[in-house]
Amino acid sequence: MMRKRSRAFPVLNQLGELMSALSVTGATAQIVPENYDKLAGIVKQSSARISRALKVL
């Protein structure tokens, strides 16, 4: 059985309501502890950018 790591962050609409989520998932061999925080940060920033874009629509 392959072990996995994942992290997800919400994508919110202009009312602050949950619209979807953005995530990263991979095998523990691919997402090593040294890179986990960096990958989580990228996903968090990306979900925040999408949320901001939705607020101007």
TORGUVEX-407922 format. One line per field, with one value per atom (N, C-alpha, C): residue in three letters; chain; atom name; x, y, z. Coordinates in Angstrom, 3 decimals, padded with zeros to 6 digits. Layout:
! residues N
code = (ALA, ...)
unit = (A, ...)
site = (CA, ...)
px = (X, ...)
py = (Y, ...)
pz = (Z, ...)
This chain:
! residues 57
code = (MET, MET, MET, MET, MET, MET, ARG, ARG, ARG, LYS, LYS, LYS, ARG, ARG, ARG, SER, SER, SER, ARG, ARG, ARG, ALA, ALA, ALA, PHE, PHE, PHE, PRO, PRO, PRO, VAL, VAL, VAL, LEU, LEU, LEU, ASN, ASN, ASN, GLN, GLN, GLN, LEU, LEU, LEU, GLY, GLY, GLY, GLU, GLU, GLU, LEU, LEU, LEU, MET, MET, MET, SER, SER, SER, ALA, ALA, ALA, LEU, LEU, LEU, SER, SER, SER, VAL, VAL, VAL, THR, THR, THR, GLY, GLY, GLY, ALA, ALA, ALA, THR, THR, THR, ALA, ALA, ALA, GLN, GLN, GLN, ILE, ILE, ILE, VAL, VAL, VAL, PRO, PRO, PRO, GLU, GLU, GLU, ASN, ASN, ASN, TYR, TYR, TYR, ASP, ASP, ASP, LYS, LYS, LYS, LEU, LEU, LEU, ALA, ALA, ALA, GLY, GLY, GLY, ILE, ILE, ILE, VAL, VAL, VAL, LYS, LYS, LYS, GLN, GLN, GLN, SER, SER, SER, SER, SER, SER, ALA, ALA, ALA, ARG, ARG, ARG, ILE, ILE, ILE, SER, SER, SER, ARG, ARG, ARG, ALA, ALA, ALA, LEU, LEU, LEU, LYS, LYS, LYS, VAL, VAL, VAL, LEU, LEU, LEU)
unit = (A, A, A, A, A, A, A, A, A, A, A, A, A, A, A, A, A, A, A, A, A, A, A, A, A, A, A, A, A, A, A, A, A, A, A, A, A, A, A, A, A, A, A, A, A, A, A, A, A, A, A, A, A, A, A, A, A, A, A, A, A, A, A, A, A, A, A, A, A, A, A, A, A, A, A, A, A, A, A, A, A, A, A, A, A, A, A, A, A, A, A, A, A, A, A, A, A, A, A, A, A, A, A, A, A, A, A, A, A, A, A, A, A, A, A, A, A, A, A, A, A, A, A, A, A, A, A, A, A, A, A, A, A, A, A, A, A, A, A, A, A, A, A, A, A, A, A, A, A, A, A, A, A, A, A, A, A, A, A, A, A, A, A, A, A, A, A, A, A, A, A)
site = (N, CA, C, N, CA, C, N, CA, C, N, CA, C, N, CA, C, N, CA, C, N, CA, C, N, CA, C, N, CA, C, N, CA, C, N, CA, C, N, CA, C, N, CA, C, N, CA, C, N, CA, C, N, CA, C, N, CA, C, N, CA, C, N, CA, C, N, CA, C, N, CA, C, N, CA, C, N, CA, C, N, CA, C, N, CA, C, N, CA, C, N, CA, C, N, CA, C, N, CA, C, N, CA, C, N, CA, C, N, CA, C, N, CA, C, N, CA, C, N, CA, C, N, CA, C, N, CA, C, N, CA, C, N, CA, C, N, CA, C, N, CA, C, N, CA, C, N, CA, C, N, CA, C, N, CA, C, N, CA, C, N, CA, C, N, CA, C, N, CA, C, N, CA, C, N, CA, C, N, CA, C, N, CA, C, N, CA, C, N, CA, C, N, CA, C, N, CA, C)
px = (000.836, 000.000, 000.880, 000.612, 001.392, 000.885, 001.803, 001.446, 001.445, 000.529, 000.368, 000.380, 000.716, 000.611, -000.234, -001.015, -001.789, -002.040, -002.367, -002.715, -003.697, -004.727, -005.750, -006.074, -006.492, -006.895, -008.165, -009.027, -010.311, -010.173, -011.117, -011.298, -012.654, -012.650, -013.858, -014.375, -015.690, -016.278, -016.288, -016.917, -016.936, -017.661, -018.496, -019.203, -018.462, -017.295, -016.529, -017.027, -017.859, -018.411, -017.498, -017.448, -016.629, -017.165, -016.307, -016.678, -016.046, -014.802, -014.071, -012.820, -011.934, -010.667, -009.569, -008.380, -007.205, -006.292, -005.772, -004.955, -003.766, -002.837, -001.702, -001.639, -001.446, -001.374, -000.271, 000.458, 001.501, 001.971, 002.725, 003.308, 004.324, 004.491, 005.454, 006.864, 007.138, 008.449, 008.612, 007.503, 007.545, 007.463, 006.615, 006.453, 007.178, 008.447, 009.292, 009.123, 009.391, 009.196, 009.890, 011.044, 011.780, 011.024, 010.165, 009.433, 007.968, 007.479, 006.050, 005.569, 006.278, 005.860, 005.902, 006.909, 007.005, 005.826, 005.510, 004.373, 003.063, 002.899, 001.680, 001.560, 002.667, 002.653, 002.247, 002.724, 002.363, 000.873, 000.338, -001.095, -001.917, -001.476, -002.197, -002.218, -001.079, -001.017, -001.902, -001.889, -002.697, -004.184, -004.607, -006.027, -006.441, -005.548, -005.845, -005.961, -005.104, -005.178, -006.487, -006.892, -008.157, -009.313, -009.277, -010.336, -010.417, -009.268, -009.260, -009.822, -009.482, -009.996, -011.512, -012.045, -013.493, -014.202, -013.528, -014.146, -014.334, -013.588, -013.718, -014.648, -015.163, -016.089, -017.459)
py = (-001.187, 000.000, 001.250, 002.158, 003.380, 004.409, 004.975, 006.046, 007.363, 008.245, 009.521, 010.684, 011.833, 013.093, 014.030, 014.856, 015.851, 017.072, 018.148, 019.390, 020.129, 020.712, 021.425, 022.756, 023.708, 025.025, 025.434, 026.220, 026.597, 027.672, 027.645, 028.718, 029.330, 030.628, 031.307, 032.282, 032.470, 033.442, 034.831, 035.788, 037.174, 037.353, 036.382, 036.441, 035.692, 035.154, 034.382, 032.963, 032.525, 031.169, 030.204, 028.997, 027.967, 027.628, 027.722, 027.364, 026.032, 025.839, 024.618, 024.575, 023.669, 023.579, 023.264, 023.649, 023.367, 022.513, 021.425, 020.524, 019.992, 019.468, 018.740, 017.412, 016.340, 014.999, 014.230, 013.454, 012.631, 011.574, 010.663, 009.607, 010.226, 009.600, 010.125, 010.158, 009.294, 009.313, 010.553, 011.115, 012.299, 013.588, 013.604, 014.797, 014.530, 014.841, 014.580, 015.709, 015.429, 016.445, 017.777, 017.727, 018.957, 019.858, 019.279, 020.051, 020.276, 019.624, 019.672, 021.098, 021.827, 023.195, 024.105, 023.931, 024.741, 024.455, 023.179, 022.820, 023.334, 023.191, 023.678, 025.190, 025.900, 027.353, 027.752, 027.006, 027.284, 027.077, 025.991, 025.710, 026.763, 027.162, 028.183, 029.513, 029.925, 031.178, 031.108, 029.972, 029.814, 029.872, 029.227, 029.269, 030.690, 031.425, 032.817, 033.683, 033.459, 034.216, 033.953, 032.697, 032.348, 033.010, 032.963, 033.592, 035.087, 035.757, 037.201, 037.463, 036.619, 036.788, 036.633, 035.718, 035.526, 036.731, 037.432, 038.586, 039.769, 039.821, 040.947, 040.635, 039.433, 039.068, 039.644)
pz = (000.000, 000.000, 000.000, -000.920, -001.023, -000.015, 000.720, 001.655, 000.907, 001.293, 000.595, 001.571, 001.027, 001.760, 000.912, 001.583, 000.839, 001.708, 001.026, 001.707, 000.822, 001.408, 000.639, 001.297, 000.471, 000.943, 000.218, 000.872, 000.270, -000.806, -001.729, -002.705, -002.376, -002.047, -001.586, -002.633, -002.656, -003.583, -002.950, -003.618, -003.146, -001.823, -001.439, -000.158, 000.947, 000.611, 001.576, 001.741, 000.804, 000.859, 000.108, 000.598, -000.029, -001.411, -002.416, -003.785, -004.179, -003.770, -004.095, -003.229, -003.571, -002.860, -003.865, -003.514, -004.322, -003.461, -004.039, -003.226, -004.004, -003.260, -003.819, -003.076, -003.827, -003.253, -003.955, -003.199, -003.798, -002.830, -003.354, -002.526, -001.574, -000.418, 000.555, -000.026, -000.995, -001.648, -002.524, -002.991, -003.845, -003.042, -002.030, -001.191, 000.125, 000.104, 001.269, 002.286, 003.564, 004.604, 004.306, 003.659, 003.362, 002.383, 001.545, 000.541, 000.895, 001.932, 002.247, 002.517, 003.349, 003.677, 002.454, 001.608, 000.392, -000.536, -000.745, -001.598, -001.010, 000.294, 000.947, 000.769, 000.872, 000.681, -000.729, -001.715, -003.108, -003.319, -002.773, -002.926, -002.192, -001.006, -000.236, -000.986, -001.517, -002.277, -003.517, -004.181, -005.393, -005.087, -004.004, -003.650, -003.263, -002.617, -002.259, -003.511, -004.497, -005.755, -006.480, -006.530, -007.183, -006.444, -005.115, -004.318, -004.604, -004.667, -004.970, -006.364, -007.315, -008.682, -008.712, -007.929, -007.885, -007.277, -006.394, -005.728, -006.668, -007.751, -008.680, -009.844, -009.897, -010.985, -010.756)
